[in-house]
Amino acid sequence: MTELLNLNRLVYFTTVVETGSFTAAADRLDVAKAVVSHQVGRLEQELAATLLRRTTRRVTLTEEGRLFYDRAAIILREAEAAYGDISQSAAKPTGMLRLTAPLDYGEKVVAPTIAAYLKKFPKMRVETIFDDAVSNLVDEQIDLGIRVGWLADSSNLARRLGSHEQFVVASPDLAAGLPLDASPRQAKALPWVGNAQLRGIGQWLFSREAETVVAELNPVVSCDKTPGVLSCVLAGIGLGIFPDYSVSDDLARGRLVRVFADWTLPSGGIHAVFPPARFRPAKVRAFVDLLVAAERRRARNAVAG
């Protein structure tokens, strides 16, 4: 053949065979008889074979036509089944959802959202990668990535879910031992616990009313995972900077206290990131909708608190 197979022509041909005439086939397909005749004729030209014997009274298959019909009917059934499977997948969550998120956000927000997701769609399965390192969605075949902070330039598509504030925190004992006049201006002289995943951030911008201070930190300990940083801060090793959702429980229970509370750091975004694709599967859309709802609840609770 000199061109790609045209499935529409298979439909015209098989319908003629199944109805017994071009007229009946045209009625079933709701097209003009001439269209059916033209398409079947084009198919025979492409195959360089006569598929149907036409008489004024009836249409019959040639030997080549019978062989071709058997194969064509299978092709159309498989195509219809594939279309049905994909259409169902697009309309209702099915299969496996693979997602990635930072460790702390995964623990605090994503894990409870997964529980709600599986309760709503019990036949779904979820595979997670909770890691502070950023995964490549395409290479690792991940359906959904959650990014916290500031998005780097990327070919991926993104949807903003919400935002977070950043707090400087310390254990109560460490905070009590800080100089009374401690402020971001003295940040370099204070003990800090650093997050190695934030190695690209060497300085932090603190603001208070019209005043700004660019502070450079001096970590006495660095950790490669956010939970490790939090453990060290809870142990009283140094101060740390965390998203509000990471430390809200510890602040509420008195295990941590805010330092420089009258100063603010730049807020960060929380985004759902998707690999490049024309359509987004229902399993992804449904999970993101639940995440949006979770973020709205978290924002309301933060305001109420």
C-alpha positions in Angstrom: 0.0 0.0 0.0 1.2 3.5 -0.7 -0.7 5.1 2.2 -1.6 4.3 5.8 -4.6 2.1 6.4 -7.8 4.0 6.6 -10.0 2.5 9.2 -13.1 4.3 7.9 -12.9 2.3 4.7 -12.8 -0.9 6.7 -16.0 0.3 8.4 -17.7 0.9 5.0 -16.6 -2.4 3.6 -17.6 -4.6 6.6 -20.9 -2.8 6.9 -21.7 -3.6 3.3 -20.8 -7.3 3.9 -22.9 -7.4 7.1 -26.0 -5.7 5.7 -25.8 -7.3 2.3 -26.0 -4.2 0.1 -24.6 -0.7 -0.4 -28.0 0.8 0.2 -28.5 -0.9 3.6 -24.9 0.0 4.6 -25.6 3.7 3.7 -28.7 3.6 5.8 -26.9 2.1 8.8 -24.0 4.6 8.6 -26.3 7.5 7.8 -24.4 8.5 4.7 -25.1 8.7 1.0 -24.9 5.4 -1.0 -22.4 7.0 -3.3 -20.1 7.6 -0.3 -20.1 4.0 0.6 -19.5 2.9 -3.0 -16.6 5.4 -3.4 -14.9 4.3 -0.2 -15.1 0.6 -0.9 -13.8 1.3 -4.4 -10.9 3.2 -3.0 -10.1 0.3 -0.7 -10.1 -2.2 -3.5 -7.7 0.1 -5.5 -5.4 0.3 -2.5 -5.4 -3.4 -2.1 -5.3 -4.0 -5.9 -7.9 -6.7 -5.3 -11.6 -7.2 -6.0 -13.4 -7.7 -2.7 -17.0 -7.6 -3.7 -19.0 -8.9 -6.7 -21.7 -6.4 -7.5 -24.9 -7.3 -9.4 -28.2 -5.4 -9.6 -29.7 -7.9 -7.1 -27.1 -8.5 -4.5 -23.5 -8.1 -3.3 -21.3 -11.1 -2.6 -17.8 -11.6 -1.4 -14.9 -12.8 -3.5 -12.4 -15.2 -2.0 -10.1 -12.4 -1.3 -13.0 -10.4 0.1 -13.8 -13.2 2.5 -10.3 -13.4 3.8 -10.0 -9.6 4.1 -13.4 -9.3 5.9 -12.3 -11.8 8.6 -9.2 -9.8 9.3 -10.9 -6.4 9.0 -13.6 -7.4 11.5 -11.0 -8.4 14.1 -9.1 -5.1 13.5 -12.3 -3.1 14.1 -13.3 -5.0 17.2 -9.8 -4.5 18.7 -9.9 -0.8 17.8 -13.3 -0.4 19.3 -12.2 -2.2 22.5 -9.1 0.0 22.8 -11.1 3.1 22.3 -13.6 2.0 25.0 -10.8 1.2 27.4 -9.1 4.6 27.0 -12.4 6.5 27.1 -13.3 4.7 30.3 -9.8 5.5 31.7 -10.3 9.2 30.8 -13.7 9.3 32.5 -13.0 7.4 35.7 -9.8 6.8 37.7 -8.3 3.4 37.0 -5.0 1.6 37.3 -1.9 2.9 39.1 -1.2 6.5 40.1 2.6 7.3 40.4 3.4 10.5 42.2 6.3 12.2 43.8 6.5 14.9 46.6 8.9 16.3 49.1 9.3 14.3 52.2 7.7 16.7 54.6 4.8 17.8 52.4 4.3 14.1 51.5 4.0 13.2 55.2 1.8 16.2 56.2 -0.5 16.7 53.2 -0.1 14.1 50.5 -0.4 10.9 52.7 -3.8 12.0 54.1 -4.9 12.9 50.6 -4.0 9.4 49.4 -6.1 8.0 52.2 -9.1 10.0 51.0 -8.4 9.2 47.4 -8.3 5.4 48.0 -11.5 5.7 50.1 -13.2 7.4 47.2 -11.7 5.1 44.5 -11.0 1.8 46.2 -9.8 0.0 43.1 -7.0 2.5 42.5 -3.4 1.8 43.5 -0.9 4.5 44.3 2.9 4.4 44.1 4.8 7.2 45.9 8.3 8.7 45.8 8.6 10.9 48.8 12.0 12.6 48.4 13.5 16.0 48.7 15.3 15.4 45.4 13.4 16.4 42.3 12.4 13.5 40.1 12.3 13.6 36.3 8.6 12.9 35.6 9.2 11.7 32.0 12.2 9.5 32.5 10.7 7.9 35.7 7.2 7.6 34.2 5.6 9.6 37.0 2.0 10.8 36.5 2.2 13.7 39.0 4.8 15.7 40.8 4.3 18.0 43.8 6.8 20.9 43.9 7.1 23.1 47.0 8.9 26.4 46.8 9.9 28.0 43.5 9.5 26.3 40.2 12.5 25.9 38.0 12.1 26.4 34.2 10.7 23.2 32.9 8.9 21.7 29.9 6.4 20.2 32.4 2.9 21.7 32.9 2.0 23.1 36.4 -1.0 24.0 38.4 -0.8 26.1 41.5 -2.4 24.4 44.5 -1.6 27.0 47.2 1.2 28.6 49.0 3.2 28.4 52.3 5.0 30.7 54.7 8.5 30.0 56.0 9.3 30.1 59.7 12.6 30.3 61.6 12.2 27.9 64.5 14.3 26.5 67.4 13.9 24.3 70.4 12.6 26.2 73.5 15.9 25.8 75.3 18.0 27.0 72.4 15.6 30.0 71.8 15.8 30.9 75.5 19.6 31.1 75.3 19.7 33.5 72.3 20.8 37.1 72.8 17.9 39.4 73.6 18.7 41.5 70.6 19.1 38.6 68.2 17.8 39.4 64.8 18.5 38.4 61.2 21.4 40.8 61.2 23.3 38.5 63.6 22.2 35.3 61.7 25.7 34.3 60.6 26.9 34.3 64.3 24.1 31.9 65.3 24.0 28.1 65.1 21.9 26.7 62.2 21.0 23.3 60.9 21.2 23.4 57.1 19.3 21.5 54.5 21.6 20.2 51.8 18.7 20.1 49.3 18.6 23.9 49.5 22.3 24.2 48.6 21.4 26.7 45.9 20.1 29.2 48.5 23.1 30.8 50.1 21.3 33.9 51.5 17.9 34.6 52.9 15.9 37.8 52.5 14.2 38.9 55.8 11.6 41.7 55.7 9.9 43.8 58.4 7.7 46.7 57.3 10.0 48.8 55.1 13.2 47.1 56.3 15.0 44.2 54.6 18.0 42.2 55.7 19.9 39.7 53.5 21.2 37.1 55.9 23.9 34.5 55.3 23.5 31.4 57.5 26.3 29.4 59.1 25.2 25.8 59.6 26.9 23.7 62.2 25.2 20.6 60.9 23.8 19.9 57.4 21.3 17.1 56.6 20.3 15.8 53.2 16.7 15.2 54.1 14.2 17.6 55.6 13.1 15.2 58.4 16.7 15.0 59.5 17.0 18.8 59.6 13.8 18.9 61.8 15.2 16.2 64.1 18.4 18.1 64.7 16.4 21.3 65.4 14.2 19.5 67.8 17.3 18.2 69.5 18.5 21.8 70.1 21.4 21.7 67.8 20.5 24.9 65.9 17.9 27.1 64.3 16.2 25.9 61.1 14.0 27.4 58.4 10.9 25.3 57.4 7.6 25.6 55.5 4.7 26.3 57.9 3.1 22.9 57.3 6.3 21.1 58.4 6.4 22.7 61.9 2.8 23.6 62.7 2.2 20.6 64.9 5.5 21.1 66.8 4.8 24.8 67.3 1.3 24.1 68.6 2.6 21.5 71.1 5.4 23.7 72.3 8.2 21.5 71.0 9.4 24.3 68.9 9.1 28.1 69.1 9.4 30.7 66.4 12.4 32.9 66.2 12.5 36.3 64.5 8.7 36.1 64.5 8.3 39.8 63.6 10.3 39.2 60.4 9.0 37.5 57.3 10.7 35.3 54.7 9.5 35.1 51.1 6.5 32.8 50.8 6.7 29.8 48.4 4.2 28.2 46.1 2.9 24.7 46.1 2.4 23.3 42.6 1.1 20.1 40.9 3.4 19.4 38.0 2.5 17.1 35.1 4.6 15.6 32.3 3.9 17.1 28.9 0.7 15.6 27.4 -2.3 16.7 25.5 -4.8 15.1 27.9 -4.6 14.5 31.6 -5.9 11.1 32.9 -8.9 11.0 35.3 -6.8 9.4 37.9 -4.5 12.5 38.0 -7.3 15.0 37.8 -9.2 13.4 40.7 -6.1 13.3 42.9 -5.3 17.0 42.2 -8.9 18.0 43.0 -8.5 16.4 46.4 -5.1 18.1 46.9 -6.7 21.5 46.1 -9.4 20.8 48.7 -6.7 19.8 51.3 -4.7 23.0 50.6 -7.8 25.1 51.1 -8.6 23.5 54.4 -4.9 23.9 55.5 -5.0 27.6 54.5 -8.3 28.1 56.5 -6.8 26.4 59.5 -3.7 28.5 59.4 -5.8 31.7 59.3 -7.9 30.4 62.2 -4.8 29.5 64.2 
